[in-house]
Every structure is written in structure tokens, then in C-alpha cells.
Amino acid sequence: MRVRRDRIDKGGKVTLRRGARLHHIGAGHAHKGKRVILLVDGLDVRVLSRDGELLRHLTLDPRATTSLKGERSSTMLRHTRPRCADTSQSGR
């Protein structure tokens, strides 16, 4: 497992390099500027706040990334995002 510390940018994303490709992982605008810990195990990525709150869990798609040459496309194969019980609406 690889552990990486970073900060979420103004757009609500954190960038992860895997091999020669960059993956732009959205964590949400509500978390911009927040320091995070990325746990990377192969294609499985978890984004945690410094106090251990799970902000994002996803599986990277190795075929869909931003290469170092600047080619852009989607970064995730599938993802789950924890919902806040206070703000989530049932039936969505």
C-alpha cells in the first residue's frame, strides 16, 4: 500500500500519479484546501481527512487518465462517496 499526503485544490480535486499517468480525483468543493491522506493499493484509492474521515473511495480505470502529454478523459472506473446522513435525501 502506498500512503501519500496532499491538499485538495481550489477545484475540489487531488492529483495522483500512477505510472506515467495522472489521475484527477474529485473530493468535492466542500473540501477544497483540506489536507488529506491518500491510501493507494493498486487501483483502489481511498481519500481520508487528516482525522481519518473517508472522503472518497474509488477504483481507478488504468485506461482512462490524463497522460503526461496532456491527453484528458475520465479517471474512475467506479466510485462510492459516503453520504452525510443530515443532508442526504432518500429516493435519490
DRENPA-3360 file (N, C-alpha, C; in nm, 2 decimals, always signed):
BEGIN
1 = MRVRRDRI = +0.08/-0.12/+0.00/+0.00/+0.00/+0.00/+0.09/+0.12/+0.00 ~ +0.05/+0.22/-0.08/+0.12/+0.35/-0.08/+0.04/+0.45/-0.01 ~ +0.11/+0.53/+0.07/+0.05/+0.64/+0.15/+0.10/+0.77/+0.10 ~ +0.01/+0.87/+0.07/+0.05/+1.00/+0.02/-0.03/+1.11/+0.09 ~ +0.04/+1.21/+0.13/-0.02/+1.33/+0.19/-0.03/+1.44/+0.09 ~ -0.14/+1.51/+0.08/-0.16/+1.62/-0.02/-0.27/+1.71/+0.03 ~ -0.30/+1.81/-0.05/-0.40/+1.91/-0.02/-0.50/+1.92/-0.14 ~ -0.63/+1.92/-0.11/-0.73/+1.93/-0.21/-0.72/+2.07/-0.27;
9 = DKGGKVTL = -0.72/+2.08/-0.41/-0.70/+2.21/-0.48/-0.83/+2.29/-0.47 ~ -0.83/+2.41/-0.53/-0.94/+2.50/-0.53/-1.06/+2.44/-0.61 ~ -1.04/+2.35/-0.70/-1.15/+2.29/-0.77/-1.20/+2.17/-0.71 ~ -1.15/+2.13/-0.59/-1.20/+2.02/-0.51/-1.14/+1.89/-0.55 ~ -1.03/+1.89/-0.62/-0.96/+1.77/-0.67/-0.82/+1.75/-0.61 ~ -0.78/+1.63/-0.61/-0.64/+1.60/-0.58/-0.58/+1.51/-0.69 ~ -0.46/+1.53/-0.72/-0.40/+1.46/-0.84/-0.31/+1.35/-0.79 ~ -0.32/+1.24/-0.85/-0.24/+1.12/-0.81/-0.17/+1.07/-0.94;
17 = RRGARLHH = -0.04/+1.05/-0.93/+0.04/+0.99/-1.04/+0.05/+0.84/-1.02 ~ +0.01/+0.77/-1.12/+0.02/+0.62/-1.12/+0.09/+0.59/-1.25 ~ +0.22/+0.54/-1.24/+0.30/+0.51/-1.35/+0.33/+0.64/-1.42 ~ +0.31/+0.65/-1.55/+0.33/+0.77/-1.63/+0.21/+0.85/-1.65 ~ +0.10/+0.83/-1.57/-0.03/+0.90/-1.59/-0.07/+0.97/-1.46 ~ -0.15/+1.07/-1.48/-0.20/+1.15/-1.37/-0.35/+1.12/-1.37 ~ -0.40/+1.10/-1.24/-0.55/+1.08/-1.22/-0.59/+1.20/-1.14 ~ -0.70/+1.27/-1.18/-0.75/+1.38/-1.11/-0.88/+1.33/-1.03;
25 = IGAGHAHK = -0.87/+1.32/-0.90/-0.97/+1.26/-0.82/-1.05/+1.37/-0.75 ~ -1.18/+1.38/-0.78/-1.27/+1.48/-0.72/-1.31/+1.44/-0.58 ~ -1.29/+1.53/-0.49/-1.33/+1.51/-0.35/-1.44/+1.60/-0.31 ~ -1.48/+1.69/-0.39/-1.58/+1.79/-0.36/-1.54/+1.92/-0.32 ~ -1.61/+2.02/-0.37/-1.57/+2.16/-0.34/-1.58/+2.19/-0.19 ~ -1.66/+2.12/-0.12/-1.67/+2.15/+0.03/-1.54/+2.12/+0.10 ~ -1.45/+2.04/+0.04/-1.33/+2.00/+0.10/-1.20/+2.08/+0.05 ~ -1.23/+2.18/-0.04/-1.11/+2.25/-0.10/-1.02/+2.31/+0.01;
33 = GKRVILLV = -0.89/+2.29/-0.01/-0.79/+2.34/+0.08/-0.76/+2.25/+0.19 ~ -0.84/+2.14/+0.21/-0.82/+2.05/+0.32/-0.70/+1.96/+0.30 ~ -0.63/+1.93/+0.40/-0.51/+1.84/+0.39/-0.57/+1.70/+0.40 ~ -0.52/+1.61/+0.31/-0.58/+1.47/+0.30/-0.46/+1.37/+0.30 ~ -0.50/+1.24/+0.32/-0.41/+1.13/+0.31/-0.47/+1.04/+0.21 ~ -0.39/+1.00/+0.11/-0.44/+0.91/+0.01/-0.38/+0.77/+0.03 ~ -0.46/+0.67/+0.04/-0.42/+0.53/+0.06/-0.44/+0.46/-0.08 ~ -0.33/+0.42/-0.14/-0.34/+0.36/-0.27/-0.29/+0.22/-0.27;
41 = DGLDVRVL = -0.38/+0.13/-0.31/-0.35/-0.02/-0.31/-0.38/-0.07/-0.45 ~ -0.28/-0.06/-0.54/-0.31/-0.10/-0.68/-0.40/+0.01/-0.74 ~ -0.52/-0.04/-0.79/-0.61/+0.06/-0.85/-0.71/+0.11/-0.75 ~ -0.71/+0.06/-0.62/-0.80/+0.10/-0.52/-0.75/+0.22/-0.45 ~ -0.82/+0.33/-0.44/-0.78/+0.46/-0.38/-0.88/+0.50/-0.27 ~ -0.83/+0.54/-0.16/-0.92/+0.60/-0.05/-0.86/+0.73/-0.02 ~ -0.94/+0.83/-0.01/-0.90/+0.97/+0.03/-0.96/+0.99/+0.17 ~ -0.87/+1.02/+0.26/-0.91/+1.04/+0.40/-0.87/+1.18/+0.45;
49 = SRDGELLR = -0.95/+1.24/+0.54/-0.91/+1.36/+0.60/-0.80/+1.33/+0.70 ~ -0.74/+1.43/+0.75/-0.63/+1.40/+0.84/-0.67/+1.33/+0.97 ~ -0.80/+1.35/+1.01/-0.85/+1.29/+1.13/-0.92/+1.15/+1.10 ~ -0.90/+1.10/+0.97/-0.95/+0.97/+0.94/-1.08/+0.95/+0.88 ~ -1.15/+1.06/+0.85/-1.28/+1.06/+0.78/-1.27/+1.02/+0.64 ~ -1.34/+0.92/+0.59/-1.34/+0.88/+0.45/-1.41/+0.98/+0.36 ~ -1.34/+1.04/+0.27/-1.40/+1.14/+0.19/-1.44/+1.09/+0.05 ~ -1.36/+0.99/+0.01/-1.38/+0.93/-0.13/-1.32/+0.79/-0.13;
57 = HLTLDPRA = -1.38/+0.70/-0.19/-1.33/+0.56/-0.22/-1.36/+0.53/-0.36 ~ -1.26/+0.49/-0.44/-1.28/+0.47/-0.58/-1.18/+0.36/-0.63 ~ -1.21/+0.31/-0.75/-1.12/+0.22/-0.82/-1.08/+0.29/-0.95 ~ -0.95/+0.32/-0.97/-0.91/+0.38/-1.09/-0.92/+0.30/-1.22 ~ -0.95/+0.36/-1.33/-0.95/+0.29/-1.46/-0.82/+0.32/-1.52 ~ -0.73/+0.22/-1.54/-0.60/+0.24/-1.59/-0.60/+0.29/-1.74 ~ -0.71/+0.27/-1.81/-0.71/+0.31/-1.95/-0.76/+0.46/-1.96 ~ -0.82/+0.51/-1.86/-0.88/+0.65/-1.88/-0.81/+0.74/-1.78;
65 = TTSLKGER = -0.72/+0.82/-1.83/-0.64/+0.91/-1.74/-0.60/+1.04/-1.82 ~ -0.52/+1.12/-1.75/-0.45/+1.23/-1.82/-0.31/+1.18/-1.83 ~ -0.26/+1.17/-1.95/-0.12/+1.13/-1.96/-0.03/+1.25/-1.94 ~ +0.09/+1.23/-1.92/+0.19/+1.35/-1.90/+0.19/+1.43/-2.03 ~ +0.14/+1.39/-2.14/+0.14/+1.46/-2.26/+0.02/+1.55/-2.27 ~ -0.07/+1.54/-2.17/-0.19/+1.63/-2.16/-0.32/+1.58/-2.22 ~ -0.32/+1.45/-2.26/-0.45/+1.40/-2.31/-0.54/+1.38/-2.20 ~ -0.67/+1.42/-2.21/-0.76/+1.41/-2.10/-0.88/+1.32/-2.12;
73 = SSTMLRHT = -0.92/+1.25/-2.02/-1.05/+1.18/-2.02/-1.09/+1.14/-1.88 ~ -1.19/+1.06/-1.86/-1.23/+1.03/-1.73/-1.13/+0.95/-1.65 ~ -1.14/+0.96/-1.51/-1.04/+0.89/-1.43/-1.09/+0.77/-1.35 ~ -1.22/+0.75/-1.34/-1.27/+0.65/-1.25/-1.34/+0.54/-1.32 ~ -1.32/+0.42/-1.28/-1.40/+0.31/-1.33/-1.53/+0.30/-1.25 ~ -1.52/+0.30/-1.12/-1.64/+0.31/-1.03/-1.60/+0.38/-0.90 ~ -1.69/+0.43/-0.83/-1.66/+0.50/-0.71/-1.78/+0.50/-0.61 ~ -1.75/+0.52/-0.49/-1.85/+0.54/-0.39/-1.81/+0.66/-0.31;
81 = RPRCADTS = -1.91/+0.73/-0.27/-1.89/+0.85/-0.19/-1.98/+0.84/-0.07 ~ -1.92/+0.85/+0.05/-2.01/+0.84/+0.17/-2.11/+0.96/+0.17 ~ -2.23/+0.93/+0.21/-2.33/+1.04/+0.22/-2.34/+1.09/+0.37 ~ -2.37/+1.21/+0.38/-2.39/+1.27/+0.51/-2.54/+1.24/+0.54 ~ -2.56/+1.18/+0.66/-2.70/+1.14/+0.70/-2.79/+1.27/+0.72 ~ -2.73/+1.38/+0.75/-2.80/+1.50/+0.78/-2.85/+1.57/+0.65 ~ -2.78/+1.55/+0.54/-2.81/+1.63/+0.42/-2.86/+1.54/+0.30 ~ -2.83/+1.41/+0.31/-2.87/+1.32/+0.20/-3.02/+1.31/+0.20;
89 = QSGR = -3.08/+1.29/+0.08/-3.22/+1.28/+0.07/-3.25/+1.13/+0.02 ~ -3.35/+1.07/+0.08/-3.39/+0.94/+0.04/-3.46/+0.94/-0.10 ~ -3.44/+0.83/-0.18/-3.51/+0.83/-0.30/-3.43/+0.89/-0.42 ~ -3.31/+0.93/-0.39/-3.22/+0.99/-0.50/-3.14/+0.88/-0.56;
% end
